[in-house]
């Protein structure tokens, strides 16, 4: 069964991982790895009936947690499915 996860581009387009070029896939993986080391900020918030009910919270995730949030494993699975690795792309 093929993976149904879609990559969202900067301009909001959704592309199946299978449709990404090898170079684009590797660049995404490298970006995720860099961001996981730097930290990924995730902000959530909400509101109720009154302005006093508004809330917001931001957390920074690093390393393994950041990789999980970015679905890194799916990008790596796609790279392995193609019998590629990052070193070969340089």
PyMOL Python script that loads the backbone (N, CA, C, O; Angstrom):
from pymol import cmd

cmd.read_pdbstr("""\
ATOM      1  N   UNK A   1       0.844  -1.190   0.000  1.00  0.00           N
ATOM      2  CA  UNK A   1       0.000   0.000   0.000  1.00  0.00           C
ATOM      3  C   UNK A   1       0.882   1.244   0.000  1.00  0.00           C
ATOM      4  O   UNK A   1       1.801   1.352   0.812  1.00  0.00           O
ATOM      5  N   UNK A   2       0.616   2.166  -0.888  1.00  0.00           N
ATOM      6  CA  UNK A   2       1.405   3.383  -0.981  1.00  0.00           C
ATOM      7  C   UNK A   2       1.052   4.331   0.153  1.00  0.00           C
ATOM      8  O   UNK A   2      -0.064   4.324   0.673  1.00  0.00           O
ATOM      9  N   UNK A   3       2.025   5.141   0.519  1.00  0.00           N
ATOM     10  CA  UNK A   3       1.848   6.123   1.563  1.00  0.00           C
ATOM     11  C   UNK A   3       0.925   7.228   1.062  1.00  0.00           C
ATOM     12  O   UNK A   3       1.118   7.733  -0.043  1.00  0.00           O
ATOM     13  N   UNK A   4      -0.072   7.611   1.851  1.00  0.00           N
ATOM     14  CA  UNK A   4      -1.002   8.652   1.438  1.00  0.00           C
ATOM     15  C   UNK A   4      -0.620  10.025   1.979  1.00  0.00           C
ATOM     16  O   UNK A   4      -1.329  11.002   1.738  1.00  0.00           O
ATOM     17  N   UNK A   5       0.483  10.109   2.701  1.00  0.00           N
ATOM     18  CA  UNK A   5       0.936  11.386   3.248  1.00  0.00           C
ATOM     19  C   UNK A   5       1.357  12.300   2.100  1.00  0.00           C
ATOM     20  O   UNK A   5       1.991  11.848   1.147  1.00  0.00           O
ATOM     21  N   UNK A   6       1.012  13.570   2.188  1.00  0.00           N
ATOM     22  CA  UNK A   6       1.361  14.540   1.160  1.00  0.00           C
ATOM     23  C   UNK A   6       2.287  15.600   1.755  1.00  0.00           C
ATOM     24  O   UNK A   6       2.088  16.058   2.880  1.00  0.00           O
ATOM     25  N   UNK A   7       3.295  15.976   0.984  1.00  0.00           N
ATOM     26  CA  UNK A   7       4.190  17.057   1.373  1.00  0.00           C
ATOM     27  C   UNK A   7       3.541  18.373   0.967  1.00  0.00           C
ATOM     28  O   UNK A   7       3.027  18.503  -0.144  1.00  0.00           O
ATOM     29  N   UNK A   8       3.566  19.350   1.873  1.00  0.00           N
ATOM     30  CA  UNK A   8       3.018  20.666   1.571  1.00  0.00           C
ATOM     31  C   UNK A   8       4.168  21.612   1.243  1.00  0.00           C
ATOM     32  O   UNK A   8       5.080  21.795   2.049  1.00  0.00           O
ATOM     33  N   UNK A   9       4.118  22.204   0.070  1.00  0.00           N
ATOM     34  CA  UNK A   9       5.174  23.121  -0.375  1.00  0.00           C
ATOM     35  C   UNK A   9       4.998  24.487   0.283  1.00  0.00           C
ATOM     36  O   UNK A   9       3.995  24.744   0.948  1.00  0.00           O
ATOM     37  N   UNK A  10       5.991  25.363   0.088  1.00  0.00           N
ATOM     38  CA  UNK A  10       5.930  26.715   0.654  1.00  0.00           C
ATOM     39  C   UNK A  10       4.670  27.462   0.222  1.00  0.00           C
ATOM     40  O   UNK A  10       4.103  28.234   0.996  1.00  0.00           O
ATOM     41  N   UNK A  11       4.237  27.229  -1.016  1.00  0.00           N
ATOM     42  CA  UNK A  11       3.065  27.940  -1.515  1.00  0.00           C
ATOM     43  C   UNK A  11       1.747  27.198  -1.263  1.00  0.00           C
ATOM     44  O   UNK A  11       0.709  27.566  -1.812  1.00  0.00           O
ATOM     45  N   UNK A  12       1.796  26.157  -0.433  1.00  0.00           N
ATOM     46  CA  UNK A  12       0.580  25.483  -0.010  1.00  0.00           C
ATOM     47  C   UNK A  12       0.133  24.314  -0.871  1.00  0.00           C
ATOM     48  O   UNK A  12      -0.867  23.669  -0.554  1.00  0.00           O
ATOM     49  N   UNK A  13       0.836  24.028  -1.934  1.00  0.00           N
ATOM     50  CA  UNK A  13       0.463  22.886  -2.775  1.00  0.00           C
ATOM     51  C   UNK A  13       0.803  21.584  -2.047  1.00  0.00           C
ATOM     52  O   UNK A  13       1.788  21.509  -1.311  1.00  0.00           O
ATOM     53  N   UNK A  14      -0.017  20.576  -2.261  1.00  0.00           N
ATOM     54  CA  UNK A  14       0.252  19.272  -1.669  1.00  0.00           C
ATOM     55  C   UNK A  14       0.678  18.297  -2.759  1.00  0.00           C
ATOM     56  O   UNK A  14       0.032  18.176  -3.800  1.00  0.00           O
ATOM     57  N   UNK A  15       1.789  17.602  -2.492  1.00  0.00           N
ATOM     58  CA  UNK A  15       2.378  16.680  -3.457  1.00  0.00           C
ATOM     59  C   UNK A  15       2.633  15.357  -2.748  1.00  0.00           C
ATOM     60  O   UNK A  15       3.151  15.337  -1.632  1.00  0.00           O
ATOM     61  N   UNK A  16       2.271  14.259  -3.392  1.00  0.00           N
ATOM     62  CA  UNK A  16       2.599  12.960  -2.808  1.00  0.00           C
ATOM     63  C   UNK A  16       4.119  12.797  -2.814  1.00  0.00           C
ATOM     64  O   UNK A  16       4.803  13.301  -3.705  1.00  0.00           O
ATOM     65  N   UNK A  17       4.624  12.109  -1.838  1.00  0.00           N
ATOM     66  CA  UNK A  17       6.072  11.940  -1.724  1.00  0.00           C
ATOM     67  C   UNK A  17       6.657  11.257  -2.950  1.00  0.00           C
ATOM     68  O   UNK A  17       7.799  11.523  -3.325  1.00  0.00           O
ATOM     69  N   UNK A  18       5.894  10.392  -3.565  1.00  0.00           N
ATOM     70  CA  UNK A  18       6.363   9.687  -4.755  1.00  0.00           C
ATOM     71  C   UNK A  18       6.628  10.635  -5.919  1.00  0.00           C
ATOM     72  O   UNK A  18       7.430  10.328  -6.800  1.00  0.00           O
ATOM     73  N   UNK A  19       5.954  11.790  -5.925  1.00  0.00           N
ATOM     74  CA  UNK A  19       6.084  12.739  -7.030  1.00  0.00           C
ATOM     75  C   UNK A  19       7.242  13.723  -6.843  1.00  0.00           C
ATOM     76  O   UNK A  19       7.570  14.458  -7.774  1.00  0.00           O
ATOM     77  N   UNK A  20       7.859  13.752  -5.677  1.00  0.00           N
ATOM     78  CA  UNK A  20       8.994  14.644  -5.440  1.00  0.00           C
ATOM     79  C   UNK A  20      10.205  14.143  -6.212  1.00  0.00           C
ATOM     80  O   UNK A  20      10.428  12.937  -6.311  1.00  0.00           O
ATOM     81  N   UNK A  21      10.973  15.053  -6.750  1.00  0.00           N
ATOM     82  CA  UNK A  21      12.225  14.641  -7.389  1.00  0.00           C
ATOM     83  C   UNK A  21      13.191  14.165  -6.311  1.00  0.00           C
ATOM     84  O   UNK A  21      13.029  14.498  -5.137  1.00  0.00           O
ATOM     85  N   UNK A  22      14.192  13.387  -6.706  1.00  0.00           N
ATOM     86  CA  UNK A  22      15.193  12.906  -5.744  1.00  0.00           C
ATOM     87  C   UNK A  22      15.861  14.079  -5.035  1.00  0.00           C
ATOM     88  O   UNK A  22      16.033  14.052  -3.816  1.00  0.00           O
ATOM     89  N   UNK A  23      16.236  15.104  -5.789  1.00  0.00           N
ATOM     90  CA  UNK A  23      16.903  16.264  -5.191  1.00  0.00           C
ATOM     91  C   UNK A  23      16.001  16.982  -4.201  1.00  0.00           C
ATOM     92  O   UNK A  23      16.449  17.375  -3.123  1.00  0.00           O
ATOM     93  N   UNK A  24      14.744  17.156  -4.555  1.00  0.00           N
ATOM     94  CA  UNK A  24      13.808  17.834  -3.661  1.00  0.00           C
ATOM     95  C   UNK A  24      13.623  17.015  -2.381  1.00  0.00           C
ATOM     96  O   UNK A  24      13.614  17.573  -1.284  1.00  0.00           O
ATOM     97  N   UNK A  25      13.478  15.715  -2.517  1.00  0.00           N
ATOM     98  CA  UNK A  25      13.313  14.843  -1.358  1.00  0.00           C
ATOM     99  C   UNK A  25      14.519  14.946  -0.419  1.00  0.00           C
ATOM    100  O   UNK A  25      14.354  15.068   0.795  1.00  0.00           O
ATOM    101  N   UNK A  26      15.711  14.897  -0.974  1.00  0.00           N
ATOM    102  CA  UNK A  26      16.931  15.003  -0.164  1.00  0.00           C
ATOM    103  C   UNK A  26      17.007  16.372   0.505  1.00  0.00           C
ATOM    104  O   UNK A  26      17.382  16.466   1.674  1.00  0.00           O
ATOM    105  N   UNK A  27      16.657  17.431  -0.220  1.00  0.00           N
ATOM    106  CA  UNK A  27      16.685  18.768   0.368  1.00  0.00           C
ATOM    107  C   UNK A  27      15.699  18.906   1.519  1.00  0.00           C
ATOM    108  O   UNK A  27      15.997  19.563   2.517  1.00  0.00           O
ATOM    109  N   UNK A  28      14.538  18.298   1.392  1.00  0.00           N
ATOM    110  CA  UNK A  28      13.549  18.318   2.470  1.00  0.00           C
ATOM    111  C   UNK A  28      14.102  17.588   3.694  1.00  0.00           C
ATOM    112  O   UNK A  28      13.983  18.080   4.816  1.00  0.00           O
ATOM    113  N   UNK A  29      14.703  16.424   3.482  1.00  0.00           N
ATOM    114  CA  UNK A  29      15.265  15.647   4.584  1.00  0.00           C
ATOM    115  C   UNK A  29      16.361  16.439   5.297  1.00  0.00           C
ATOM    116  O   UNK A  29      16.404  16.479   6.527  1.00  0.00           O
ATOM    117  N   UNK A  30      17.233  17.061   4.531  1.00  0.00           N
ATOM    118  CA  UNK A  30      18.304  17.879   5.136  1.00  0.00           C
ATOM    119  C   UNK A  30      17.720  19.048   5.925  1.00  0.00           C
ATOM    120  O   UNK A  30      18.202  19.367   7.012  1.00  0.00           O
ATOM    121  N   UNK A  31      16.691  19.683   5.384  1.00  0.00           N
ATOM    122  CA  UNK A  31      16.039  20.799   6.065  1.00  0.00           C
ATOM    123  C   UNK A  31      15.441  20.333   7.386  1.00  0.00           C
ATOM    124  O   UNK A  31      15.604  20.995   8.412  1.00  0.00           O
ATOM    125  N   UNK A  32      14.746  19.191   7.364  1.00  0.00           N
ATOM    126  CA  UNK A  32      14.154  18.653   8.588  1.00  0.00           C
ATOM    127  C   UNK A  32      15.238  18.374   9.627  1.00  0.00           C
ATOM    128  O   UNK A  32      15.070  18.697  10.803  1.00  0.00           O
ATOM    129  N   UNK A  33      16.350  17.775   9.198  1.00  0.00           N
ATOM    130  CA  UNK A  33      17.449  17.472  10.126  1.00  0.00           C
ATOM    131  C   UNK A  33      18.014  18.747  10.749  1.00  0.00           C
ATOM    132  O   UNK A  33      18.278  18.784  11.950  1.00  0.00           O
ATOM    133  N   UNK A  34      18.202  19.794   9.937  1.00  0.00           N
ATOM    134  CA  UNK A  34      18.701  21.070  10.474  1.00  0.00           C
ATOM    135  C   UNK A  34      17.713  21.670  11.463  1.00  0.00           C
ATOM    136  O   UNK A  34      18.098  22.105  12.548  1.00  0.00           O
ATOM    137  N   UNK A  35      16.458  21.692  11.093  1.00  0.00           N
ATOM    138  CA  UNK A  35      15.430  22.274  11.958  1.00  0.00           C
ATOM    139  C   UNK A  35      15.288  21.502  13.259  1.00  0.00           C
ATOM    140  O   UNK A  35      15.027  22.101  14.303  1.00  0.00           O
ATOM    141  N   UNK A  36      15.454  20.185  13.219  1.00  0.00           N
ATOM    142  CA  UNK A  36      15.356  19.381  14.440  1.00  0.00           C
ATOM    143  C   UNK A  36      16.461  19.763  15.423  1.00  0.00           C
ATOM    144  O   UNK A  36      16.241  19.761  16.634  1.00  0.00           O
ATOM    145  N   UNK A  37      17.636  20.087  14.914  1.00  0.00           N
ATOM    146  CA  UNK A  37      18.738  20.517  15.778  1.00  0.00           C
ATOM    147  C   UNK A  37      18.504  21.934  16.308  1.00  0.00           C
ATOM    148  O   UNK A  37      18.802  22.224  17.466  1.00  0.00           O
ATOM    149  N   UNK A  38      17.974  22.807  15.464  1.00  0.00           N
ATOM    150  CA  UNK A  38      17.746  24.209  15.852  1.00  0.00           C
ATOM    151  C   UNK A  38      16.532  24.354  16.762  1.00  0.00           C
ATOM    152  O   UNK A  38      16.473  25.262  17.592  1.00  0.00           O
ATOM    153  N   UNK A  39      15.577  23.464  16.603  1.00  0.00           N
ATOM    154  CA  UNK A  39      14.331  23.523  17.362  1.00  0.00           C
ATOM    155  C   UNK A  39      13.177  23.959  16.482  1.00  0.00           C
ATOM    156  O   UNK A  39      13.311  24.864  15.659  1.00  0.00           O
ATOM    157  N   UNK A  40      12.051  23.308  16.666  1.00  0.00           N
ATOM    158  CA  UNK A  40      10.845  23.624  15.911  1.00  0.00           C
ATOM    159  C   UNK A  40       9.809  24.151  16.894  1.00  0.00           C
ATOM    160  O   UNK A  40       9.454  23.478  17.862  1.00  0.00           O
ATOM    161  N   UNK A  41       9.332  25.358  16.633  1.00  0.00           N
ATOM    162  CA  UNK A  41       8.349  25.983  17.514  1.00  0.00           C
ATOM    163  C   UNK A  41       6.949  25.643  17.016  1.00  0.00           C
ATOM    164  O   UNK A  41       6.623  25.834  15.844  1.00  0.00           O
ATOM    165  N   UNK A  42       6.131  25.134  17.934  1.00  0.00           N
ATOM    166  CA  UNK A  42       4.740  24.812  17.628  1.00  0.00           C
ATOM    167  C   UNK A  42       3.871  25.646  18.558  1.00  0.00           C
ATOM    168  O   UNK A  42       3.983  25.556  19.781  1.00  0.00           O
ATOM    169  N   UNK A  43       3.000  26.462  17.964  1.00  0.00           N
ATOM    170  CA  UNK A  43       2.121  27.322  18.747  1.00  0.00           C
ATOM    171  C   UNK A  43       0.672  26.889  18.546  1.00  0.00           C
ATOM    172  O   UNK A  43       0.250  26.559  17.437  1.00  0.00           O
ATOM    173  N   UNK A  44      -0.063  26.900  19.629  1.00  0.00           N
ATOM    174  CA  UNK A  44      -1.479  26.587  19.584  1.00  0.00           C
ATOM    175  C   UNK A  44      -2.215  27.672  20.348  1.00  0.00           C
ATOM    176  O   UNK A  44      -1.620  28.375  21.166  1.00  0.00           O
ATOM    177  N   UNK A  45      -3.485  27.810  20.091  1.00  0.00           N
ATOM    178  CA  UNK A  45      -4.271  28.807  20.796  1.00  0.00           C
ATOM    179  C   UNK A  45      -5.747  28.601  20.535  1.00  0.00           C
ATOM    180  O   UNK A  45      -6.153  27.787  19.705  1.00  0.00           O
ATOM    181  N   UNK A  46      -6.523  29.353  21.257  1.00  0.00           N
ATOM    182  CA  UNK A  46      -7.959  29.251  21.091  1.00  0.00           C
ATOM    183  C   UNK A  46      -8.661  30.385  21.808  1.00  0.00           C
ATOM    184  O   UNK A  46      -8.016  31.236  22.421  1.00  0.00           O
ATOM    185  N   UNK A  47      -9.968  30.398  21.734  1.00  0.00           N
ATOM    186  CA  UNK A  47     -10.745  31.441  22.379  1.00  0.00           C
ATOM    187  C   UNK A  47     -12.105  30.884  22.721  1.00  0.00           C
ATOM    188  O   UNK A  47     -12.528  29.842  22.221  1.00  0.00           O
ATOM    189  N   UNK A  48     -12.761  31.601  23.575  1.00  0.00           N
ATOM    190  CA  UNK A  48     -14.117  31.243  23.969  1.00  0.00           C
ATOM    191  C   UNK A  48     -15.057  32.378  23.639  1.00  0.00           C
ATOM    192  O   UNK A  48     -14.926  33.037  22.607  1.00  0.00           O
ATOM    193  N   UNK A  49     -15.996  32.594  24.517  1.00  0.00           N
ATOM    194  CA  UNK A  49     -17.013  33.625  24.296  1.00  0.00           C
ATOM    195  C   UNK A  49     -16.517  35.029  24.597  1.00  0.00           C
ATOM    196  O   UNK A  49     -17.049  36.003  24.064  1.00  0.00           O
ATOM    197  N   UNK A  50     -15.502  35.143  25.447  1.00  0.00           N
ATOM    198  CA  UNK A  50     -15.029  36.448  25.887  1.00  0.00           C
ATOM    199  C   UNK A  50     -13.537  36.587  25.610  1.00  0.00           C
ATOM    200  O   UNK A  50     -12.825  35.594  25.458  1.00  0.00           O
ATOM    201  N   UNK A  51     -13.075  37.830  25.548  1.00  0.00           N
ATOM    202  CA  UNK A  51     -11.651  38.046  25.296  1.00  0.00           C
ATOM    203  C   UNK A  51     -10.787  37.448  26.402  1.00  0.00           C
ATOM    204  O   UNK A  51      -9.644  37.063  26.154  1.00  0.00           O
ATOM    205  N   UNK A  52     -11.319  37.368  27.615  1.00  0.00           N
ATOM    206  CA  UNK A  52     -10.570  36.747  28.719  1.00  0.00           C
ATOM    207  C   UNK A  52     -10.378  35.246  28.512  1.00  0.00           C
ATOM    208  O   UNK A  52      -9.526  34.633  29.154  1.00  0.00           O
ATOM    209  N   UNK A  53     -11.164  34.659  27.622  1.00  0.00           N
ATOM    210  CA  UNK A  53     -11.071  33.214  27.361  1.00  0.00           C
ATOM    211  C   UNK A  53      -9.987  32.875  26.345  1.00  0.00           C
ATOM    212  O   UNK A  53      -9.712  31.699  26.109  1.00  0.00           O
ATOM    213  N   UNK A  54      -9.367  33.892  25.740  1.00  0.00           N
ATOM    214  CA  UNK A  54      -8.334  33.635  24.737  1.00  0.00           C
ATOM    215  C   UNK A  54      -7.093  33.053  25.397  1.00  0.00           C
ATOM    216  O   UNK A  54      -6.726  33.435  26.508  1.00  0.00           O
ATOM    217  N   UNK A  55      -6.456  32.128  24.700  1.00  0.00           N
ATOM    218  CA  UNK A  55      -5.234  31.529  25.238  1.00  0.00           C
ATOM    219  C   UNK A  55      -4.289  31.192  24.096  1.00  0.00           C
ATOM    220  O   UNK A  55      -4.703  31.023  22.949  1.00  0.00           O
ATOM    221  N   UNK A  56      -3.047  31.100  24.429  1.00  0.00           N
ATOM    222  CA  UNK A  56      -2.035  30.721  23.455  1.00  0.00           C
ATOM    223  C   UNK A  56      -0.853  30.094  24.160  1.00  0.00           C
ATOM    224  O   UNK A  56      -0.545  30.430  25.304  1.00  0.00           O
ATOM    225  N   UNK A  57      -0.202  29.191  23.480  1.00  0.00           N
ATOM    226  CA  UNK A  57       0.943  28.510  24.068  1.00  0.00           C
ATOM    227  C   UNK A  57       1.894  28.093  22.940  1.00  0.00           C
ATOM    228  O   UNK A  57       1.455  27.632  21.887  1.00  0.00           O
ATOM    229  N   UNK A  58       3.177  28.258  23.171  1.00  0.00           N
ATOM    230  CA  UNK A  58       4.195  27.830  22.203  1.00  0.00           C
ATOM    231  C   UNK A  58       5.195  26.921  22.909  1.00  0.00           C
ATOM    232  O   UNK A  58       5.595  27.174  24.046  1.00  0.00           O
ATOM    233  N   UNK A  59       5.582  25.880  22.226  1.00  0.00           N
ATOM    234  CA  UNK A  59       6.609  24.971  22.741  1.00  0.00           C
ATOM    235  C   UNK A  59       7.643  24.747  21.652  1.00  0.00           C
ATOM    236  O   UNK A  59       7.325  24.779  20.463  1.00  0.00           O
ATOM    237  N   UNK A  60       8.884  24.519  22.067  1.00  0.00           N
ATOM    238  CA  UNK A  60       9.958  24.236  21.129  1.00  0.00           C
ATOM    239  C   UNK A  60      10.340  22.766  21.282  1.00  0.00           C
ATOM    240  O   UNK A  60      10.590  22.280  22.385  1.00  0.00           O
ATOM    241  N   UNK A  61      10.378  22.075  20.148  1.00  0.00           N
ATOM    242  CA  UNK A  61      10.733  20.657  20.132  1.00  0.00           C
ATOM    243  C   UNK A  61      12.064  20.482  19.428  1.00  0.00           C
ATOM    244  O   UNK A  61      12.351  21.158  18.440  1.00  0.00           O
ATOM    245  N   UNK A  62      12.878  19.566  19.945  1.00  0.00           N
ATOM    246  CA  UNK A  62      14.205  19.295  19.400  1.00  0.00           C
ATOM    247  C   UNK A  62      14.355  17.806  19.089  1.00  0.00           C
ATOM    248  O   UNK A  62      13.603  16.965  19.580  1.00  0.00           O
ATOM    249  N   UNK A  63      15.331  17.521  18.276  1.00  0.00           N
ATOM    250  CA  UNK A  63      15.804  16.165  17.999  1.00  0.00           C
ATOM    251  C   UNK A  63      14.669  15.195  17.692  1.00  0.00           C
ATOM    252  O   UNK A  63      13.887  15.444  16.775  1.00  0.00           O
ATOM    253  N   UNK A  64      14.561  14.108  18.428  1.00  0.00           N
ATOM    254  CA  UNK A  64      13.608  13.038  18.107  1.00  0.00           C
ATOM    255  C   UNK A  64      12.166  13.551  18.044  1.00  0.00           C
ATOM    256  O   UNK A  64      11.415  13.196  17.136  1.00  0.00           O
ATOM    257  N   UNK A  65      11.787  14.386  19.014  1.00  0.00           N
ATOM    258  CA  UNK A  65      10.416  14.914  19.006  1.00  0.00           C
ATOM    259  C   UNK A  65      10.161  15.765  17.768  1.00  0.00           C
ATOM    260  O   UNK A  65       9.089  15.691  17.166  1.00  0.00           O
ATOM    261  N   UNK A  66      11.145  16.568  17.392  1.00  0.00           N
ATOM    262  CA  UNK A  66      11.007  17.407  16.197  1.00  0.00           C
ATOM    263  C   UNK A  66      10.920  16.543  14.940  1.00  0.00           C
ATOM    264  O   UNK A  66      10.138  16.834  14.035  1.00  0.00           O
ATOM    265  N   UNK A  67      11.718  15.491  14.887  1.00  0.00           N
ATOM    266  CA  UNK A  67      11.671  14.582  13.729  1.00  0.00           C
ATOM    267  C   UNK A  67      10.304  13.917  13.625  1.00  0.00           C
ATOM    268  O   UNK A  67       9.775  13.752  12.526  1.00  0.00           O
ATOM    269  N   UNK A  68       9.734  13.540  14.753  1.00  0.00           N
ATOM    270  CA  UNK A  68       8.405  12.926  14.737  1.00  0.00           C
ATOM    271  C   UNK A  68       7.347  13.910  14.256  1.00  0.00           C
ATOM    272  O   UNK A  68       6.468  13.545  13.475  1.00  0.00           O
ATOM    273  N   UNK A  69       7.425  15.145  14.714  1.00  0.00           N
ATOM    274  CA  UNK A  69       6.444  16.162  14.311  1.00  0.00           C
ATOM    275  C   UNK A  69       6.489  16.450  12.815  1.00  0.00           C
ATOM    276  O   UNK A  69       5.459  16.750  12.211  1.00  0.00           O
ATOM    277  N   UNK A  70       7.662  16.363  12.221  1.00  0.00           N
ATOM    278  CA  UNK A  70       7.823  16.686  10.798  1.00  0.00           C
ATOM    279  C   UNK A  70       7.646  15.474   9.888  1.00  0.00           C
ATOM    280  O   UNK A  70       7.803  15.581   8.672  1.00  0.00           O
ATOM    281  N   UNK A  71       7.320  14.327  10.471  1.00  0.00           N
ATOM    282  CA  UNK A  71       7.093  13.085   9.710  1.00  0.00           C
ATOM    283  C   UNK A  71       8.344  12.657   8.946  1.00  0.00           C
ATOM    284  O   UNK A  71       8.259  12.104   7.850  1.00  0.00           O
ATOM    285  N   UNK A  72       9.490  12.920   9.537  1.00  0.00           N
ATOM    286  CA  UNK A  72      10.801  12.589   8.968  1.00  0.00           C
ATOM    287  C   UNK A  72      10.869  11.139   8.503  1.00  0.00           C
ATOM    288  O   UNK A  72      11.429  10.840   7.449  1.00  0.00           O
ATOM    289  N   UNK A  73      10.293  10.243   9.300  1.00  0.00           N
ATOM    290  CA  UNK A  73      10.347   8.819   8.964  1.00  0.00           C
ATOM    291  C   UNK A  73       9.726   8.513   7.602  1.00  0.00           C
ATOM    292  O   UNK A  73      10.203   7.630   6.890  1.00  0.00           O
ATOM    293  N   UNK A  74       8.672   9.231   7.237  1.00  0.00           N
ATOM    294  CA  UNK A  74       8.020   8.989   5.939  1.00  0.00           C
ATOM    295  C   UNK A  74       8.896   9.432   4.774  1.00  0.00           C
ATOM    296  O   UNK A  74       8.928   8.780   3.731  1.00  0.00           O
ATOM    297  N   UNK A  75       9.606  10.545   4.955  1.00  0.00           N
ATOM    298  CA  UNK A  75      10.519  11.013   3.912  1.00  0.00           C
ATOM    299  C   UNK A  75      11.688  10.034   3.751  1.00  0.00           C
ATOM    300  O   UNK A  75      12.120   9.749   2.634  1.00  0.00           O
ATOM    301  N   UNK A  76      12.191   9.526   4.878  1.00  0.00           N
ATOM    302  CA  UNK A  76      13.290   8.558   4.815  1.00  0.00           C
ATOM    303  C   UNK A  76      12.822   7.237   4.196  1.00  0.00           C
ATOM    304  O   UNK A  76      13.565   6.609   3.441  1.00  0.00           O
ATOM    305  N   UNK A  77      11.615   6.822   4.507  1.00  0.00           N
ATOM    306  CA  UNK A  77      11.070   5.606   3.891  1.00  0.00           C
ATOM    307  C   UNK A  77      11.005   5.753   2.380  1.00  0.00           C
ATOM    308  O   UNK A  77      11.335   4.823   1.644  1.00  0.00           O
ATOM    309  N   UNK A  78      10.582   6.912   1.922  1.00  0.00           N
ATOM    310  CA  UNK A  78      10.497   7.157   0.477  1.00  0.00           C
ATOM    311  C   UNK A  78      11.883   7.129  -0.146  1.00  0.00           C
ATOM    312  O   UNK A  78      12.057   6.583  -1.235  1.00  0.00           O
ATOM    313  N   UNK A  79      12.869   7.706   0.522  1.00  0.00           N
ATOM    314  CA  UNK A  79      14.238   7.691   0.011  1.00  0.00           C
ATOM    315  C   UNK A  79      14.756   6.255  -0.091  1.00  0.00           C
ATOM    316  O   UNK A  79      15.380   5.886  -1.085  1.00  0.00           O
ATOM    317  N   UNK A  80      14.498   5.456   0.926  1.00  0.00           N
ATOM    318  CA  UNK A  80      14.921   4.038   0.909  1.00  0.00           C
ATOM    319  C   UNK A  80      14.166   3.256  -0.172  1.00  0.00           C
ATOM    320  O   UNK A  80      14.740   2.389  -0.831  1.00  0.00           O
ATOM    321  N   UNK A  81      12.872   3.569  -0.350  1.00  0.00           N
ATOM    322  CA  UNK A  81      12.089   2.887  -1.392  1.00  0.00           C
ATOM    323  C   UNK A  81      12.726   3.091  -2.759  1.00  0.00           C
ATOM    324  O   UNK A  81      12.654   2.213  -3.619  1.00  0.00           O
ATOM    325  N   UNK A  82      13.347   4.241  -2.961  1.00  0.00           N
ATOM    326  CA  UNK A  82      14.014   4.562  -4.226  1.00  0.00           C
ATOM    327  C   UNK A  82      15.436   4.004  -4.286  1.00  0.00           C
ATOM    328  O   UNK A  82      16.145   4.211  -5.271  1.00  0.00           O
ATOM    329  N   UNK A  83      15.848   3.307  -3.247  1.00  0.00           N
ATOM    330  CA  UNK A  83      17.219   2.783  -3.152  1.00  0.00           C
ATOM    331  C   UNK A  83      18.253   3.894  -3.261  1.00  0.00           C
ATOM    332  O   UNK A  83      19.283   3.745  -3.918  1.00  0.00           O
ATOM    333  N   UNK A  84      17.961   4.994  -2.612  1.00  0.00           N
ATOM    334  CA  UNK A  84      18.857   6.152  -2.595  1.00  0.00           C
ATOM    335  C   UNK A  84      19.270   6.422  -1.160  1.00  0.00           C
ATOM    336  O   UNK A  84      18.658   5.934  -0.210  1.00  0.00           O
ATOM    337  N   UNK A  85      20.329   7.215  -1.030  1.00  0.00           N
ATOM    338  CA  UNK A  85      20.656   7.761   0.282  1.00  0.00           C
ATOM    339  C   UNK A  85      21.167   9.167   0.081  1.00  0.00           C
ATOM    340  O   UNK A  85      21.440   9.583  -1.045  1.00  0.00           O
ATOM    341  N   UNK A  86      21.296   9.884   1.145  1.00  0.00           N
ATOM    342  CA  UNK A  86      21.667  11.296   1.048  1.00  0.00           C
ATOM    343  C   UNK A  86      23.066  11.476   0.484  1.00  0.00           C
ATOM    344  O   UNK A  86      23.290  12.394  -0.304  1.00  0.00           O
ATOM    345  N   UNK A  87      24.011  10.628   0.863  1.00  0.00           N
ATOM    346  CA  UNK A  87      25.387  10.777   0.387  1.00  0.00           C
ATOM    347  C   UNK A  87      25.499  10.680  -1.115  1.00  0.00           C
ATOM    348  O   UNK A  87      26.323  11.372  -1.713  1.00  0.00           O
ATOM    349  N   UNK A  88      24.692   9.837  -1.746  1.00  0.00           N
ATOM    350  CA  UNK A  88      24.747   9.680  -3.201  1.00  0.00           C
ATOM    351  C   UNK A  88      24.254  10.915  -3.941  1.00  0.00           C
ATOM    352  O   UNK A  88      24.566  11.098  -5.118  1.00  0.00           O
ATOM    353  N   UNK A  89      23.491  11.762  -3.267  1.00  0.00           N
ATOM    354  CA  UNK A  89      22.883  12.927  -3.906  1.00  0.00           C
ATOM    355  C   UNK A  89      23.822  14.113  -3.968  1.00  0.00           C
ATOM    356  O   UNK A  89      23.527  15.073  -4.680  1.00  0.00           O
ATOM    357  N   UNK A  90      24.928  14.092  -3.264  1.00  0.00           N
ATOM    358  CA  UNK A  90      25.800  15.267  -3.199  1.00  0.00           C
ATOM    359  C   UNK A  90      26.594  15.452  -4.462  1.00  0.00           C
ATOM    360  O   UNK A  90      27.376  16.396  -4.568  1.00  0.00           O
TER     361      UNK A  90
END
""", "prot")
cmd.dss("prot")
cmd.show_as("cartoon", "prot")
cmd.util.cbc("prot")
cmd.orient("prot")
